[in-house]
Amino acid sequence: MSNQASKKEAMQADHEIDQQSVDNGALESSFQFSAAAEKKLVRKIDLVVLPIMVFAYMLAFLDKQALGYTALMGIREDLHLVGNQYNWSSSIFYFGYLFFSMLWAVVLACHAACTDFKGIMIARFFLGCTEASLSPGFTLITSLWYRTSEQPLRHGIWFCGNSISLIFGNLIAVGILQIKGSLEAWQWLFIIFGLVTFLWGILMLFRLPDSPTTASFLSEEEKLIAVERLKANQTGYKTSNINGAQILEAFIDPKTWLLGVLILASNIPNGGFTTFNGLVLQGFGFSTFNTLLLGIPGGFIVFVFVLSSIIGSALVYATASVGSRYAGLLLMGIYSAAMPVSMAMISSNVAGFTKKATVSAVYFILYCTGNIIGPQLFFEREAPKYQSGFLAIIICLVICVLDCILLLLYLRWTNSQRDKKAVEEVGSQEQEKDAYLRPGAPLLDMTDLKNLSFRYVY
C-alpha cells in the first residue's frame, strides 16, 4: 500500500504546476497542444468563468442604479433631500470607489516594505479589500485567461451585465413597488439587492479563480495549455512581484493618458445619465409605475448596442475579409461600448503585469472622477429638462471622438516605427521573439515599450 501511495504521489508531483515558478515568470513545459485541445479549453473557461463575471457585474450595476429607482419611489421626499443633495448622494459612491482605487495602488506599493509575516499578512489583507473594485479586477482576469484576439468579445460579454441589470432592475423595482408593509418600497429594494449581492460574493470567493494555475476546474494539462497559449499576447503574466520601473513607465506612457481622457469624457455623461434618466423620463408626465416599465426597453437597446460594438471590434481585429472588417468598423461606432472597448484596449495594449495594474488604477480613478462630475452638471433649477447636463454630455462625446482619433493615429504611428526598426535590425529581435514564443520558453513579464516585437491593437 505504501509503495502504491508513493507512486501516486510521484505521479501527482510530475503534473503539478509550481506556483512560485509561475510568479517568477519561469513556467516551462515540454509539449505542444492541438487546436482542438485549445478550443475545448476556451469553451470550458467560457462556461465557468464568464457567467460568474456577467452576473457579478449585473449585481454591481444594479446596486449603483438602485438610487435612480428609489428616486422614483420617494426616497428624496422621505429623506428630505433638497437642492443638489440628491446629486451628491450619487457622486459620493464614486468618492468611495475612487478612495479604494487609490488605496489599491498604495497597498500594492507597500508590499515592498514588508519585512516579516505580520507585515505581508496585513498588506495582503488590505490588498484584498482594495481589489474589491470589480471592473479593474475583471479587466485583469480577462487578460489572464484569454488571447488578445479573444478579449474584446469577452469584455463585452461580462460588461453586458450592465444592460441586463437595466432590464431586470426595472422589472424587480416594479415588483418591489407593490410590497406593502412597515418599510417603504425603496428600503426593501436596498435590502433585497444587498442580500443577493452578498450571497453572490460568497459564491465568487469559492468559484472564481484569479488565474488558470489556481483553477480547480482545469486539469494539470489544461493549466499548462492555458499558460502556454497566452505567450502570443506578449503582455506578461500574473506575478506577486511589484516592479517599480513598470509603475513609472505607466505614468510616462502617452497611451495611459489618451485612454484616461477617453474614460473621463465618456463617464461624465454616464454619471449624469444613470442618476437622472429616470427623473427625466418621469418629467415627461408618467407615473412612477409607468416610468419604471418604460425604462425596460432602454436596457434591451443598450444590450444590443454593446454586444454589437464588441462583435465589431472582434471582426476588425480577427478577420481578414474586407467586407467583415468594414462591417465591424461600422458596429464599433456605437457609443455605449466605449467602456468595454477601452477596457479591452488596456488588456490588449498594455504589457507587464505591474504596468497593467497601474494603468487600470489610473483608468478607474478617472472613471470615478467622471461619474462624480456628471451628476453635478444636472441642476435642480433646470428640472425636468436639465439643459446644462445634456449640453455637457454633447461636449464630452465630441471630446471622446477626437481622443479616439488621436489614440488611433498614435498607435498606428508606433507600430509603423517598430516595423521600420525591425527591418533595419533583422536578426536579434526576431531571435528573441522566437525564443520567447517557442513551447517551453519562460513567460516573461515585459512591458510593451520594452518589447519591440509587441504590436498594438486598434
C-alpha positions in Angstrom: 0.0 0.0 0.0 2.8 2.4 0.9 4.5 1.6 -2.4 1.4 2.4 -4.3 0.9 5.6 -2.4 4.4 6.7 -3.2 3.8 6.1 -6.9 0.6 8.1 -6.8 2.3 11.0 -5.1 5.2 10.9 -7.6 2.7 11.0 -10.5 0.9 13.9 -8.9 4.2 15.7 -8.4 5.1 15.2 -12.1 1.9 17.0 -13.1 1.7 19.8 -10.6 2.5 23.4 -11.6 4.9 25.1 -9.4 3.0 28.4 -8.5 6.2 30.1 -7.4 7.8 29.4 -10.8 4.7 30.9 -12.4 5.0 34.1 -10.3 8.7 34.4 -11.2 7.9 34.1 -14.9 9.7 30.8 -15.2 7.0 28.3 -16.0 8.3 25.7 -18.5 6.6 22.9 -20.4 7.8 20.4 -23.0 4.7 19.7 -25.0 2.7 21.2 -27.9 -1.1 21.3 -27.8 -3.6 20.9 -30.7 -6.1 23.5 -31.9 -8.9 21.1 -30.8 -7.5 20.9 -27.2 -7.3 24.7 -27.1 -10.8 25.2 -28.4 -12.1 22.7 -25.8 -10.2 24.6 -23.1 -11.6 28.0 -24.2 -15.2 26.7 -24.2 -14.7 25.3 -20.7 -13.3 28.7 -19.5 -16.3 30.5 -21.1 -18.8 28.2 -19.4 -17.3 28.5 -15.9 -15.7 32.0 -15.7 -17.9 34.2 -17.9 -21.3 33.5 -16.3 -19.9 34.4 -12.8 -18.5 37.6 -14.1 -21.6 38.6 -16.0 -23.9 38.1 -13.0 -21.5 39.8 -10.7 -21.2 42.8 -13.0 -25.0 42.9 -13.3 -25.4 43.0 -9.5 -22.7 45.7 -9.2 -24.6 47.9 -11.7 -27.9 47.1 -10.0 -26.5 48.4 -6.7 -25.4 51.6 -8.4 -28.6 52.0 -10.3 -30.7 51.4 -7.2 -30.5 55.1 -6.2 -32.2 56.0 -9.5 -35.0 53.6 -8.9 -35.6 54.8 -5.3 -35.7 58.4 -6.5 -38.9 57.4 -8.3 -40.2 55.6 -5.2 -40.0 58.6 -2.9 -36.5 58.5 -1.3 -35.9 62.2 -1.9 -39.1 63.1 -0.1 -38.7 60.6 2.7 -35.1 61.7 3.4 -35.9 65.4 2.8 -33.3 65.8 0.1 -33.3 69.4 -1.2 -31.3 71.3 -3.8 -28.3 69.3 -5.1 -28.3 66.8 -2.1 -29.6 64.1 -4.4 -26.8 64.8 -6.9 -24.2 64.4 -4.1 -25.8 61.2 -2.9 -25.0 59.8 -6.3 -21.5 61.3 -6.5 -20.4 60.1 -3.0 -20.5 56.5 -4.2 -17.6 57.3 -6.6 -15.7 59.1 -3.9 -15.6 55.7 -2.1 -14.8 53.9 -5.3 -12.0 56.4 -6.0 -10.6 56.2 -2.5 -10.3 52.5 -2.6 -8.9 52.5 -6.2 -6.2 54.8 -4.9 -5.6 52.6 -1.9 -5.2 49.7 -4.2 -2.2 51.3 -5.8 -0.8 52.4 -2.4 -1.2 49.0 -0.8 0.3 47.3 -3.9 3.4 49.5 -3.5 3.6 48.9 0.3 4.3 45.2 -0.3 7.9 46.2 -1.0 8.2 47.5 2.6 7.2 44.2 4.3 9.9 42.6 6.4 8.0 39.8 8.2 5.0 37.5 8.2 2.8 40.0 10.0 3.6 42.7 7.5 2.8 40.6 4.5 -0.4 39.4 6.1 -1.6 42.9 6.7 -0.6 44.0 3.2 -2.3 41.1 1.6 -5.5 41.6 3.7 -5.8 45.3 2.6 -4.9 44.4 -1.0 -7.9 42.0 -0.9 -10.1 44.9 0.4 -9.0 47.4 -2.2 -9.1 44.9 -5.1 -12.8 44.6 -4.4 -13.2 47.1 -7.3 -14.9 44.8 -9.7 -14.1 46.3 -13.1 -10.3 46.6 -12.8 -10.3 43.1 -11.3 -12.3 41.7 -14.2 -10.1 43.5 -16.7 -7.0 41.8 -15.3 -8.8 38.4 -15.1 -9.8 38.6 -18.7 -6.2 39.3 -19.8 -5.0 36.3 -17.7 -7.5 33.9 -19.3 -7.8 34.9 -23.0 -5.7 35.6 -26.1 -5.6 39.2 -27.3 -8.0 38.4 -30.1 -10.4 36.8 -27.7 -10.5 39.6 -25.2 -12.8 42.3 -26.8 -15.7 39.9 -27.1 -15.2 38.6 -23.5 -15.0 42.1 -22.2 -18.3 42.9 -24.0 -20.0 39.8 -22.6 -19.3 40.5 -18.9 -19.9 44.2 -19.5 -23.4 43.3 -20.8 -24.2 42.7 -17.1 -24.8 46.5 -17.1 -27.5 46.4 -19.7 -29.0 43.2 -18.3 -29.3 44.9 -15.0 -31.3 47.8 -16.6 -33.8 45.2 -17.9 -34.2 43.1 -14.8 -33.6 46.1 -12.4 -36.7 47.9 -13.7 -38.8 44.7 -13.5 -37.6 43.9 -10.0 -38.3 47.6 -9.0 -41.8 47.3 -10.3 -42.4 44.2 -8.2 -40.9 45.7 -5.1 -43.1 48.8 -5.6 -46.1 46.5 -4.9 -44.8 45.5 -1.4 -46.9 47.0 1.4 -45.6 47.0 5.0 -43.8 48.9 7.7 -40.9 49.6 5.3 -41.0 51.8 2.3 -40.6 50.3 -1.2 -37.1 51.9 -1.6 -36.0 50.4 1.7 -37.0 46.9 0.5 -35.1 47.5 -2.7 -31.8 48.2 -0.9 -32.3 45.2 1.4 -33.1 42.7 -1.4 -30.3 44.0 -3.7 -27.8 43.9 -0.8 -28.7 40.3 0.2 -28.4 38.9 -3.3 -25.1 40.7 -3.8 -23.7 39.3 -0.5 -24.7 35.7 -1.4 -23.2 36.0 -4.9 -20.0 37.4 -3.4 -19.6 34.2 -1.3 -20.1 32.1 -4.4 -17.4 34.1 -6.3 -15.0 33.7 -3.4 -15.0 29.9 -3.9 -15.7 29.5 -7.6 -13.8 32.3 -9.4 -10.0 31.6 -9.6 -7.7 34.5 -10.1 -5.6 32.8 -12.8 -5.5 29.4 -14.8 -2.9 28.0 -12.5 -5.3 28.1 -9.5 -8.4 26.9 -11.3 -9.8 23.7 -9.7 -12.0 23.0 -12.7 -8.9 22.6 -15.0 -6.7 19.5 -15.2 -3.0 19.9 -14.9 -2.6 19.5 -18.7 -5.3 22.2 -19.3 -3.5 24.6 -16.9 -0.3 24.1 -18.9 -2.2 24.8 -22.2 -3.9 27.9 -20.6 -0.5 29.4 -19.7 1.3 28.3 -22.9 -1.2 29.8 -25.3 -1.0 33.2 -23.7 2.6 33.7 -24.8 1.4 35.1 -28.1 -0.2 38.0 -26.2 3.3 39.2 -25.2 1.7 41.0 -22.3 3.4 39.2 -19.4 1.8 37.0 -16.7 0.4 37.3 -13.2 3.2 37.9 -10.7 3.5 38.7 -7.0 6.5 40.9 -7.6 5.9 44.7 -7.7 8.1 46.3 -10.4 8.8 50.0 -9.7 10.1 50.6 -13.2 6.8 49.4 -14.7 4.8 51.8 -12.4 7.0 54.7 -13.7 6.6 53.6 -17.3 2.8 53.5 -16.9 2.8 57.2 -15.9 5.0 58.4 -18.7 3.3 56.4 -21.4 1.1 58.6 -23.6 -1.4 55.8 -24.1 -2.2 55.9 -20.4 -3.4 59.5 -20.6 -5.1 59.1 -24.0 -7.1 56.3 -22.6 -7.6 58.4 -19.4 -9.2 61.3 -21.3 -11.5 58.8 -23.1 -12.7 57.3 -19.9 -13.1 60.6 -18.2 -15.1 62.2 -21.1 -17.3 59.1 -21.5 -18.2 58.8 -17.8 -19.2 62.3 -17.2 -22.3 61.5 -19.4 -22.5 58.1 -17.7 -22.7 59.6 -14.2 -25.4 62.1 -15.2 -27.5 59.7 -17.2 -27.6 56.9 -14.7 -28.6 59.3 -11.9 -31.2 61.4 -13.7 -32.6 59.3 -16.6 -35.5 58.1 -14.6 -36.3 61.6 -13.3 -36.1 63.0 -16.8 -38.5 60.2 -18.0 -40.9 60.9 -15.1 -40.8 64.6 -16.1 -42.5 63.6 -19.4 -45.6 63.2 -17.3 -45.6 59.4 -16.4 -46.4 57.8 -13.1 -43.8 56.0 -11.0 -45.1 52.6 -12.1 -45.1 53.5 -15.8 -41.7 55.2 -15.6 -40.2 52.0 -14.3 -41.9 50.0 -17.0 -40.8 52.4 -19.8 -37.2 52.1 -18.6 -37.0 48.4 -19.5 -36.7 48.8 -23.3 -33.6 51.0 -22.7 -31.8 48.0 -21.2 -32.5 45.9 -24.3 -31.2 48.7 -26.6 -28.0 49.1 -24.6 -27.5 45.3 -24.5 -27.8 45.1 -28.3 -25.6 48.1 -28.9 -22.8 47.0 -26.5 -22.7 43.4 -27.9 -22.8 44.7 -31.5 -20.0 47.1 -30.9 -17.8 44.4 -29.3 -18.5 42.0 -32.1 -17.5 44.8 -34.4 -14.2 45.2 -32.6 -13.5 41.4 -32.9 -14.3 41.4 -36.6 -11.9 44.2 -37.3 -9.2 42.6 -35.3 -9.6 38.9 -36.0 -10.9 38.7 -39.6 -9.1 39.2 -43.0 -12.1 39.8 -45.3 -12.6 43.5 -46.2 -16.3 43.1 -46.0 -16.3 41.7 -42.5 -13.8 44.2 -41.3 -15.8 47.1 -42.7 -19.0 45.7 -41.1 -17.0 45.5 -37.8 -15.8 49.1 -38.2 -19.4 50.3 -38.6 -20.5 48.4 -35.5 -17.7 49.8 -33.4 -19.1 53.3 -33.7 -21.8 52.8 -31.1 -21.1 55.0 -28.1 -22.4 52.7 -25.3 -19.5 50.3 -26.0 -16.8 52.9 -25.0 -16.3 51.4 -21.6 -15.7 47.7 -22.6 -13.7 48.7 -25.7 -11.4 50.9 -23.6 -11.0 48.2 -21.0 -10.1 45.8 -23.8 -7.6 48.3 -25.1 -5.8 48.1 -21.7 -5.7 44.3 -21.5 -4.6 44.1 -25.2 -2.2 47.1 -25.5 -0.5 47.3 -22.1 2.1 44.7 -21.3 3.8 44.0 -18.0 1.6 42.9 -15.0 2.6 45.8 -12.7 2.2 48.3 -15.5 -1.2 46.9 -16.5 -2.4 47.1 -12.8 -1.1 50.7 -12.6 -2.8 51.8 -15.8 -6.0 50.1 -14.6 -5.8 52.0 -11.4 -5.4 55.3 -13.2 -8.2 54.3 -15.6 -10.7 53.7 -12.8 -9.7 56.8 -10.8 -10.7 58.8 -13.9 -13.8 56.6 -14.3 -14.8 57.6 -10.7 -14.0 61.3 -11.4 -16.2 61.3 -14.4 -19.1 59.8 -12.5 -18.6 62.2 -9.7 -18.7 65.2 -12.0 -21.6 64.0 -14.2 -24.5 64.4 -11.7 -23.3 67.8 -10.6 -24.0 69.2 -14.1 -27.7 68.5 -13.7 -29.1 71.5 -11.9 -32.3 71.2 -9.9 -33.5 74.6 -11.1 -33.5 73.2 -14.7 -35.7 70.1 -13.9 -37.1 68.2 -15.7 -35.2 69.2 -18.9 -31.7 69.7 -17.4 -30.4 71.6 -20.4 -26.9 72.2 -18.9 -26.5 68.5 -18.2 -27.3 67.4 -21.7 -25.1 70.2 -23.2 -22.2 68.8 -21.1 -22.9 65.3 -22.5 -22.7 66.5 -26.1 -19.4 68.3 -25.4 -17.9 65.2 -23.7 -19.0 62.9 -26.6 -17.2 65.2 -29.1 -14.0 65.0 -26.9 -14.3 61.2 -26.9 -14.4 61.2 -30.7 -11.3 63.5 -31.0 -9.4 61.5 -28.4 -10.2 58.2 -30.2 -8.8 59.6 -33.4 -5.6 60.8 -31.7 -5.2 57.4 -30.0 -5.7 55.6 -33.3 -3.0 57.7 -35.0 -0.6 57.3 -32.2 -0.9 53.5 -32.1 -0.6 53.3 -35.9 2.5 55.5 -35.9 4.1 53.5 -33.1 3.5 50.2 -35.0 4.9 51.6 -38.2 8.1 52.9 -36.4 8.6 49.4 -34.9 8.1 47.8 -38.3 10.8 50.0 -39.8 13.2 49.3 -37.0 12.5 45.6 -37.3 13.5 45.7 -41.0 16.7 47.6 -40.1 17.6 45.2 -37.3 16.7 41.8 -38.7 18.0 39.1 -36.6 18.3 39.9 -32.9 14.7 40.9 -32.2 13.3 38.0 -34.2 15.6 35.6 -32.5 14.5 36.9 -29.1 10.8 36.7 -30.2 11.2 33.2 -31.4 12.9 32.2 -28.2 10.1 33.8 -26.2 7.2 32.2 -28.2 8.5 28.6 -28.6 7.0 25.9 -26.4 8.7 25.6 -23.0 10.2 29.1 -23.1 9.7 31.2 -19.9 6.8 33.6 -19.9 8.4 37.0 -19.5 6.9 39.9 -17.6 8.0 42.5 -20.2 6.3 45.8 -20.9 5.0 46.9 -24.3 7.5 49.7 -24.5 10.5 47.4 -23.7 9.4 44.6 -26.0 9.9 45.9 -29.6 8.2 42.8 -31.0 5.0 44.0 -29.4 2.4 45.4 -31.8 -0.6 47.5 -30.7 -4.2 46.6 -31.4 -6.6 49.2 -32.7 
